[in-house]
C-alpha cells in the first residue's frame, strides 16, 4: 500500500480490524483523492466498504441498519469510513451508482473476501448507460460548490473533471478508471495537470481566482464529453443480468445461513 504513509497505513489497519469485529466485509476500497490520482499529505483516508449481514439478522423483526459510518481523527490521520450492506450495494450497481461500482471494480482494494472474485465479472456484465446519471449528478454537485466558493478550490474543480472523465471512459469502453491522471491526455484535458499538482500540495489549496472563469469553461467541456459518451456508449441502456446478480445474492444469503447453523 505504497500510496499511504506508515502512519496512515497503521491507522487504516487499526480501523478496519475494529470494524471487522462488527461486520464481515466483502470488500474495502481506498477511495477519494488517493484513488483519484491527487492525494496530498493532509488528505483523509476515504475507506469505502460493502459488508454482508448474517442471514439470521435479516429474518428477524428488527432489520439491521443498511449502512455504517465513522469519521474521526486518529493519531493525526483523518478517517472517513462507510460501509453499505450487500443488497443495497447490488441494487445501487444495477441503478448505475458509481460509488458502489467503484468499490467492487476499483483499483485499490484494501481488504477482499473470497466471494468478490465471483462478483466482479457479474458487476462488469451489469454495467449500463444508467451510470451516466450518477456521474453527471455527482459532478454537478461539485461544480455548484466550486461556483459558490469565495475562492477557487482546486479540489472541487478536480472532482468535477475526475468524475466526468471516469464516467466518460466507463460509458465508451466499459472500463473503470478512477485515477484521473490516466485519462487527462486521452480526453484533451492535459492542462488539468496544473490542478493535480496544486491539489497534491494540500487539501485546501486554492487556484488563482482570476482564472476561475477559465476553469468553469473547462468543466463545461467535461460535461459535454460525458453527455456525448452517453449517446455513443457501448454499454446497454439497462443492466443485462439482473437475474444473475439476484441469484448470486441469494446464494450468498444461503451460505451465510449455513454458516450460522
BALOBA-1460 file (C-alpha; in Angstrom, 3 decimals):
// residues 261
<rec num="1" residu="x" x="0.000" y="0.000" z="0.000"/>
<rec num="2" residu="x" x="2.719" y="2.451" z="-1.090"/>
<rec num="3" residu="x" x="0.183" y="5.256" z="-1.569"/>
<rec num="4" residu="x" x="-0.067" y="5.623" z="2.203"/>
<rec num="5" residu="x" x="2.481" y="6.720" z="4.751"/>
<rec num="6" residu="x" x="3.447" y="4.307" z="7.503"/>
<rec num="7" residu="x" x="1.264" y="6.234" z="9.949"/>
<rec num="8" residu="x" x="-1.735" y="6.223" z="7.591"/>
<rec num="9" residu="x" x="-1.353" y="2.512" z="6.929"/>
<rec num="10" residu="x" x="-1.210" y="1.721" z="10.648"/>
<rec num="11" residu="x" x="-4.376" y="3.726" z="11.324"/>
<rec num="12" residu="x" x="-6.189" y="2.180" z="8.339"/>
<rec num="13" residu="x" x="-5.474" y="-1.371" z="9.558"/>
<rec num="14" residu="x" x="-6.486" y="-0.462" z="13.095"/>
<rec num="15" residu="x" x="-9.831" y="0.959" z="11.979"/>
<rec num="16" residu="x" x="-10.573" y="-1.940" z="9.637"/>
<rec num="17" residu="x" x="-9.703" y="-4.508" z="12.299"/>
<rec num="18" residu="x" x="-12.125" y="-2.774" z="14.680"/>
<rec num="19" residu="x" x="-14.898" y="-2.547" z="12.076"/>
<rec num="20" residu="x" x="-14.467" y="-6.158" z="11.013"/>
<rec num="21" residu="x" x="-15.301" y="-7.212" z="14.537"/>
<rec num="22" residu="x" x="-18.710" y="-5.604" z="13.923"/>
<rec num="23" residu="x" x="-19.412" y="-6.769" z="10.359"/>
<rec num="24" residu="x" x="-17.952" y="-9.036" z="7.674"/>
<rec num="25" residu="x" x="-16.622" y="-7.054" z="4.746"/>
<rec num="26" residu="x" x="-16.925" y="-8.271" z="1.198"/>
<rec num="27" residu="x" x="-14.527" y="-5.534" z="0.107"/>
<rec num="28" residu="x" x="-12.940" y="-2.386" z="1.462"/>
<rec num="29" residu="x" x="-11.551" y="0.011" z="-1.150"/>
<rec num="30" residu="x" x="-9.419" y="3.115" z="-0.795"/>
<rec num="31" residu="x" x="-11.368" y="5.949" z="-2.375"/>
<rec num="32" residu="x" x="-11.158" y="9.744" z="-2.502"/>
<rec num="33" residu="x" x="-8.037" y="11.622" z="-3.540"/>
<rec num="34" residu="x" x="-5.812" y="8.546" z="-3.159"/>
<rec num="35" residu="x" x="-7.856" y="6.641" z="-5.729"/>
<rec num="36" residu="x" x="-8.382" y="9.665" z="-7.965"/>
<rec num="37" residu="x" x="-4.682" y="10.392" z="-8.502"/>
<rec num="38" residu="x" x="-4.209" y="13.559" z="-6.458"/>
<rec num="39" residu="x" x="-3.617" y="12.774" z="-2.762"/>
<rec num="40" residu="x" x="-1.981" y="15.444" z="-0.632"/>
<rec num="41" residu="x" x="-0.114" y="14.961" z="2.642"/>
<rec num="42" residu="x" x="-3.228" y="16.056" z="4.547"/>
<rec num="43" residu="x" x="-5.787" y="14.044" z="2.553"/>
<rec num="44" residu="x" x="-8.104" y="11.934" z="4.677"/>
<rec num="45" residu="x" x="-8.330" y="8.168" z="4.359"/>
<rec num="46" residu="x" x="-11.561" y="7.515" z="2.477"/>
<rec num="47" residu="x" x="-12.428" y="3.870" z="3.204"/>
<rec num="48" residu="x" x="-15.497" y="2.630" z="1.307"/>
<rec num="49" residu="x" x="-16.784" y="-0.866" z="2.024"/>
<rec num="50" residu="x" x="-19.507" y="-3.391" z="1.293"/>
<rec num="51" residu="x" x="-20.440" y="-5.834" z="4.044"/>
<rec num="52" residu="x" x="-22.585" y="-8.969" z="4.294"/>
<rec num="53" residu="x" x="-25.113" y="-9.200" z="7.103"/>
<rec num="54" residu="x" x="-25.723" y="-12.647" z="8.626"/>
<rec num="55" residu="x" x="-28.893" y="-14.042" z="7.102"/>
<rec num="56" residu="x" x="-30.364" y="-14.711" z="10.540"/>
<rec num="57" residu="x" x="-30.305" y="-10.965" z="11.282"/>
<rec num="58" residu="x" x="-32.261" y="-10.256" z="8.079"/>
<rec num="59" residu="x" x="-35.108" y="-12.582" z="9.080"/>
<rec num="60" residu="x" x="-35.985" y="-11.066" z="12.432"/>
<rec num="61" residu="x" x="-38.449" y="-8.348" z="13.374"/>
<rec num="62" residu="x" x="-35.824" y="-5.610" z="13.532"/>
<rec num="63" residu="x" x="-33.980" y="-5.113" z="10.272"/>
<rec num="64" residu="x" x="-30.312" y="-4.200" z="10.709"/>
<rec num="65" residu="x" x="-29.066" y="-0.828" z="9.515"/>
<rec num="66" residu="x" x="-28.147" y="-0.804" z="5.838"/>
<rec num="67" residu="x" x="-25.031" y="1.276" z="6.410"/>
<rec num="68" residu="x" x="-22.386" y="2.165" z="8.959"/>
<rec num="69" residu="x" x="-20.104" y="5.173" z="9.032"/>
<rec num="70" residu="x" x="-17.248" y="6.556" z="11.075"/>
<rec num="71" residu="x" x="-15.433" y="9.872" z="10.856"/>
<rec num="72" residu="x" x="-12.675" y="10.770" z="13.284"/>
<rec num="73" residu="x" x="-9.037" y="11.726" z="13.613"/>
<rec num="74" residu="x" x="-6.717" y="9.051" z="14.991"/>
<rec num="75" residu="x" x="-3.070" y="9.823" z="15.666"/>
<rec num="76" residu="x" x="-3.326" y="12.817" z="13.356"/>
<rec num="77" residu="x" x="-4.887" y="10.811" z="10.498"/>
<rec num="78" residu="x" x="-8.424" y="11.717" z="9.404"/>
<rec num="79" residu="x" x="-10.585" y="8.663" z="8.727"/>
<rec num="80" residu="x" x="-13.800" y="8.603" z="6.686"/>
<rec num="81" residu="x" x="-15.199" y="5.052" z="6.745"/>
<rec num="82" residu="x" x="-18.509" y="3.991" z="5.185"/>
<rec num="83" residu="x" x="-19.879" y="0.510" z="4.632"/>
<rec num="84" residu="x" x="-23.128" y="-0.499" z="2.933"/>
<rec num="85" residu="x" x="-24.870" y="-3.846" z="3.068"/>
<rec num="86" residu="x" x="-24.565" y="-6.147" z="0.085"/>
<rec num="87" residu="x" x="-28.190" y="-5.957" z="-1.079"/>
<rec num="88" residu="x" x="-28.152" y="-2.161" z="-1.030"/>
<rec num="89" residu="x" x="-24.867" y="-2.111" z="-2.938"/>
<rec num="90" residu="x" x="-26.061" y="-4.531" z="-5.640"/>
<rec num="91" residu="x" x="-29.297" y="-2.593" z="-6.118"/>
<rec num="92" residu="x" x="-27.212" y="0.553" z="-6.467"/>
<rec num="93" residu="x" x="-24.928" y="-1.079" z="-9.015"/>
<rec num="94" residu="x" x="-27.937" y="-2.076" z="-11.117"/>
<rec num="95" residu="x" x="-29.056" y="1.554" z="-10.901"/>
<rec num="96" residu="x" x="-25.700" y="2.765" z="-12.196"/>
<rec num="97" residu="x" x="-24.396" y="4.089" z="-8.868"/>
<rec num="98" residu="x" x="-20.697" y="4.721" z="-9.402"/>
<rec num="99" residu="x" x="-19.963" y="4.737" z="-5.670"/>
<rec num="100" residu="x" x="-20.763" y="1.028" z="-5.435"/>
<rec num="101" residu="x" x="-19.334" y="0.147" z="-8.845"/>
<rec num="102" residu="x" x="-16.021" y="1.698" z="-7.806"/>
<rec num="103" residu="x" x="-15.953" y="-0.275" z="-4.558"/>
<rec num="104" residu="x" x="-16.219" y="-3.568" z="-6.449"/>
<rec num="105" residu="x" x="-14.138" y="-2.771" z="-9.529"/>
<rec num="106" residu="x" x="-11.807" y="-0.133" z="-8.036"/>
<rec num="107" residu="x" x="-8.070" y="-0.459" z="-8.449"/>
<rec num="108" residu="x" x="-7.127" y="-0.059" z="-4.761"/>
<rec num="109" residu="x" x="-8.841" y="-2.755" z="-2.671"/>
<rec num="110" residu="x" x="-7.523" y="-2.915" z="0.901"/>
<rec num="111" residu="x" x="-9.434" y="-5.956" z="2.119"/>
<rec num="112" residu="x" x="-11.141" y="-8.533" z="-0.077"/>
<rec num="113" residu="x" x="-13.262" y="-11.582" z="0.798"/>
<rec num="114" residu="x" x="-13.073" y="-14.669" z="-1.450"/>
<rec num="115" residu="x" x="-16.624" y="-14.063" z="-2.713"/>
<rec num="116" residu="x" x="-15.564" y="-10.890" z="-4.513"/>
<rec num="117" residu="x" x="-13.768" y="-12.845" z="-7.240"/>
<rec num="118" residu="x" x="-17.067" y="-14.287" z="-8.488"/>
<rec num="119" residu="x" x="-18.920" y="-10.994" z="-8.106"/>
<rec num="120" residu="x" x="-16.617" y="-8.804" z="-10.174"/>
<rec num="121" residu="x" x="-17.424" y="-10.325" z="-13.590"/>
<rec num="122" residu="x" x="-21.142" y="-10.156" z="-12.748"/>
<rec num="123" residu="x" x="-20.815" y="-6.453" z="-11.984"/>
<rec num="124" residu="x" x="-18.906" y="-5.832" z="-15.216"/>
<rec num="125" residu="x" x="-21.743" y="-7.507" z="-17.134"/>
<rec num="126" residu="x" x="-24.301" y="-5.373" z="-15.285"/>
<rec num="127" residu="x" x="-22.808" y="-2.043" z="-16.365"/>
<rec num="128" residu="x" x="-25.218" y="0.114" z="-18.327"/>
<rec num="129" residu="x" x="-25.812" y="3.660" z="-19.513"/>
<rec num="130" residu="x" x="-27.529" y="4.302" z="-16.192"/>
<rec num="131" residu="x" x="-24.037" y="5.181" z="-14.908"/>
<rec num="132" residu="x" x="-24.295" y="8.478" z="-16.808"/>
<rec num="133" residu="x" x="-26.897" y="9.812" z="-14.391"/>
<rec num="134" residu="x" x="-24.705" y="9.131" z="-11.357"/>
<rec num="135" residu="x" x="-21.507" y="10.619" z="-12.740"/>
<rec num="136" residu="x" x="-23.309" y="13.614" z="-14.197"/>
<rec num="137" residu="x" x="-25.156" y="14.240" z="-10.943"/>
<rec num="138" residu="x" x="-22.110" y="13.964" z="-8.700"/>
<rec num="139" residu="x" x="-20.056" y="16.223" z="-10.970"/>
<rec num="140" residu="x" x="-22.903" y="18.767" z="-10.982"/>
<rec num="141" residu="x" x="-22.902" y="18.908" z="-7.192"/>
<rec num="142" residu="x" x="-19.154" y="19.500" z="-7.076"/>
<rec num="143" residu="x" x="-19.443" y="22.186" z="-9.752"/>
<rec num="144" residu="x" x="-22.053" y="24.067" z="-7.722"/>
<rec num="145" residu="x" x="-19.739" y="24.012" z="-4.703"/>
<rec num="146" residu="x" x="-16.868" y="25.334" z="-6.825"/>
<rec num="147" residu="x" x="-19.047" y="28.100" z="-8.269"/>
<rec num="148" residu="x" x="-20.342" y="29.213" z="-4.875"/>
<rec num="149" residu="x" x="-16.959" y="29.145" z="-3.109"/>
<rec num="150" residu="x" x="-15.479" y="32.604" z="-2.455"/>
<rec num="151" residu="x" x="-12.107" y="31.301" z="-3.628"/>
<rec num="152" residu="x" x="-11.324" y="28.712" z="-6.316"/>
<rec num="153" residu="x" x="-10.636" y="25.402" z="-4.508"/>
<rec num="154" residu="x" x="-8.523" y="23.087" z="-6.659"/>
<rec num="155" residu="x" x="-10.147" y="20.040" z="-5.049"/>
<rec num="156" residu="x" x="-13.682" y="20.900" z="-6.172"/>
<rec num="157" residu="x" x="-12.897" y="21.527" z="-9.840"/>
<rec num="158" residu="x" x="-10.676" y="18.446" z="-9.931"/>
<rec num="159" residu="x" x="-13.548" y="16.358" z="-8.584"/>
<rec num="160" residu="x" x="-15.728" y="17.670" z="-11.410"/>
<rec num="161" residu="x" x="-13.188" y="16.680" z="-14.048"/>
<rec num="162" residu="x" x="-12.338" y="13.349" z="-12.410"/>
<rec num="163" residu="x" x="-15.973" y="12.331" z="-12.116"/>
<rec num="164" residu="x" x="-16.836" y="13.382" z="-15.674"/>
<rec num="165" residu="x" x="-13.822" y="11.596" z="-17.196"/>
<rec num="166" residu="x" x="-14.311" y="8.412" z="-15.182"/>
<rec num="167" residu="x" x="-17.935" y="8.336" z="-16.334"/>
<rec num="168" residu="x" x="-16.974" y="9.118" z="-19.922"/>
<rec num="169" residu="x" x="-14.393" y="6.348" z="-20.068"/>
<rec num="170" residu="x" x="-16.768" y="3.841" z="-18.476"/>
<rec num="171" residu="x" x="-19.521" y="4.631" z="-20.985"/>
<rec num="172" residu="x" x="-17.225" y="4.480" z="-24.013"/>
<rec num="173" residu="x" x="-15.094" y="1.463" z="-23.081"/>
<rec num="174" residu="x" x="-16.794" y="-0.424" z="-20.252"/>
<rec num="175" residu="x" x="-13.565" y="0.034" z="-18.253"/>
<rec num="176" residu="x" x="-13.490" y="1.693" z="-14.833"/>
<rec num="177" residu="x" x="-10.563" y="4.085" z="-14.312"/>
<rec num="178" residu="x" x="-10.778" y="6.267" z="-11.209"/>
<rec num="179" residu="x" x="-7.277" y="7.807" z="-11.453"/>
<rec num="180" residu="x" x="-7.851" y="10.966" z="-13.473"/>
<rec num="181" residu="x" x="-4.147" y="11.272" z="-14.324"/>
<rec num="182" residu="x" x="-4.584" y="8.230" z="-16.574"/>
<rec num="183" residu="x" x="-7.358" y="9.951" z="-18.552"/>
<rec num="184" residu="x" x="-6.397" y="13.619" z="-18.898"/>
<rec num="185" residu="x" x="-4.430" y="13.493" z="-22.149"/>
<rec num="186" residu="x" x="-6.701" y="10.883" z="-23.713"/>
<rec num="187" residu="x" x="-9.701" y="13.185" z="-23.441"/>
<rec num="188" residu="x" x="-7.997" y="16.504" z="-24.103"/>
<rec num="189" residu="x" x="-7.527" y="17.817" z="-20.562"/>
<rec num="190" residu="x" x="-3.744" y="17.987" z="-20.336"/>
<rec num="191" residu="x" x="-3.990" y="21.490" z="-18.865"/>
<rec num="192" residu="x" x="-5.613" y="19.971" z="-15.769"/>
<rec num="193" residu="x" x="-2.200" y="18.624" z="-14.749"/>
<rec num="194" residu="x" x="-1.842" y="22.061" z="-13.183"/>
<rec num="195" residu="x" x="-4.829" y="21.281" z="-10.969"/>
<rec num="196" residu="x" x="-3.399" y="17.903" z="-9.994"/>
<rec num="197" residu="x" x="-0.102" y="19.431" z="-8.897"/>
<rec num="198" residu="x" x="-1.910" y="22.161" z="-6.960"/>
<rec num="199" residu="x" x="-4.126" y="19.645" z="-5.169"/>
<rec num="200" residu="x" x="-1.194" y="17.374" z="-4.312"/>
<rec num="201" residu="x" x="0.315" y="20.299" z="-2.412"/>
<rec num="202" residu="x" x="-2.586" y="20.464" z="0.027"/>
<rec num="203" residu="x" x="-6.208" y="19.520" z="0.626"/>
<rec num="204" residu="x" x="-7.407" y="23.135" z="0.786"/>
<rec num="205" residu="x" x="-5.213" y="24.744" z="-1.867"/>
<rec num="206" residu="x" x="-6.955" y="27.412" z="-3.921"/>
<rec num="207" residu="x" x="-6.311" y="28.437" z="-7.506"/>
<rec num="208" residu="x" x="-5.817" y="31.918" z="-8.867"/>
<rec num="209" residu="x" x="-9.361" y="33.327" z="-8.666"/>
<rec num="210" residu="x" x="-8.694" y="35.364" z="-11.819"/>
<rec num="211" residu="x" x="-8.712" y="32.045" z="-13.712"/>
<rec num="212" residu="x" x="-11.885" y="30.715" z="-12.126"/>
<rec num="213" residu="x" x="-13.870" y="31.513" z="-15.276"/>
<rec num="214" residu="x" x="-11.373" y="29.558" z="-17.377"/>
<rec num="215" residu="x" x="-11.738" y="26.504" z="-15.155"/>
<rec num="216" residu="x" x="-15.514" y="26.785" z="-15.345"/>
<rec num="217" residu="x" x="-15.220" y="26.593" z="-19.142"/>
<rec num="218" residu="x" x="-13.016" y="23.507" z="-18.748"/>
<rec num="219" residu="x" x="-15.664" y="21.952" z="-16.506"/>
<rec num="220" residu="x" x="-18.376" y="22.706" z="-19.074"/>
<rec num="221" residu="x" x="-16.332" y="20.866" z="-21.707"/>
<rec num="222" residu="x" x="-16.031" y="17.883" z="-19.360"/>
<rec num="223" residu="x" x="-19.826" y="17.736" z="-19.099"/>
<rec num="224" residu="x" x="-20.108" y="17.952" z="-22.889"/>
<rec num="225" residu="x" x="-17.903" y="14.909" z="-23.445"/>
<rec num="226" residu="x" x="-19.730" y="12.998" z="-20.689"/>
<rec num="227" residu="x" x="-23.070" y="13.663" z="-22.387"/>
<rec num="228" residu="x" x="-21.612" y="12.747" z="-25.764"/>
<rec num="229" residu="x" x="-20.274" y="9.500" z="-24.298"/>
<rec num="230" residu="x" x="-23.779" y="8.670" z="-23.106"/>
<rec num="231" residu="x" x="-25.110" y="8.967" z="-26.646"/>
<rec num="232" residu="x" x="-22.240" y="6.872" z="-28.091"/>
<rec num="233" residu="x" x="-21.856" y="4.384" z="-25.248"/>
<rec num="234" residu="x" x="-21.033" y="0.736" z="-25.908"/>
<rec num="235" residu="x" x="-22.999" y="-0.155" z="-22.771"/>
<rec num="236" residu="x" x="-26.629" y="-1.290" z="-22.968"/>
<rec num="237" residu="x" x="-29.351" y="1.130" z="-21.877"/>
<rec num="238" residu="x" x="-30.329" y="-1.159" z="-18.982"/>
<rec num="239" residu="x" x="-28.451" y="-3.817" z="-16.967"/>
<rec num="240" residu="x" x="-28.365" y="-7.101" z="-18.835"/>
<rec num="241" residu="x" x="-28.085" y="-9.544" z="-15.928"/>
<rec num="242" residu="x" x="-30.326" y="-8.529" z="-13.047"/>
<rec num="243" residu="x" x="-31.495" y="-12.124" z="-12.540"/>
<rec num="244" residu="x" x="-27.900" y="-13.357" z="-12.465"/>
<rec num="245" residu="x" x="-26.953" y="-10.836" z="-9.779"/>
<rec num="246" residu="x" x="-30.031" y="-11.689" z="-7.750"/>
<rec num="247" residu="x" x="-29.235" y="-15.412" z="-7.943"/>
<rec num="248" residu="x" x="-25.700" y="-14.698" z="-6.717"/>
<rec num="249" residu="x" x="-27.088" y="-12.658" z="-3.800"/>
<rec num="250" residu="x" x="-29.488" y="-15.442" z="-2.802"/>
<rec num="251" residu="x" x="-26.601" y="-17.909" z="-2.935"/>
<rec num="252" residu="x" x="-24.600" y="-15.721" z="-0.533"/>
<rec num="253" residu="x" x="-27.577" y="-15.449" z="1.822"/>
<rec num="254" residu="x" x="-27.921" y="-19.240" z="1.806"/>
<rec num="255" residu="x" x="-24.242" y="-19.705" z="2.595"/>
<rec num="256" residu="x" x="-24.465" y="-17.240" z="5.469"/>
<rec num="257" residu="x" x="-27.445" y="-19.179" z="6.816"/>
<rec num="258" residu="x" x="-25.472" y="-22.422" z="6.718"/>
<rec num="259" residu="x" x="-22.549" y="-20.751" z="8.462"/>
<rec num="260" residu="x" x="-24.789" y="-19.675" z="11.318"/>
<rec num="261" residu="x" x="-26.165" y="-23.174" z="11.690"/>
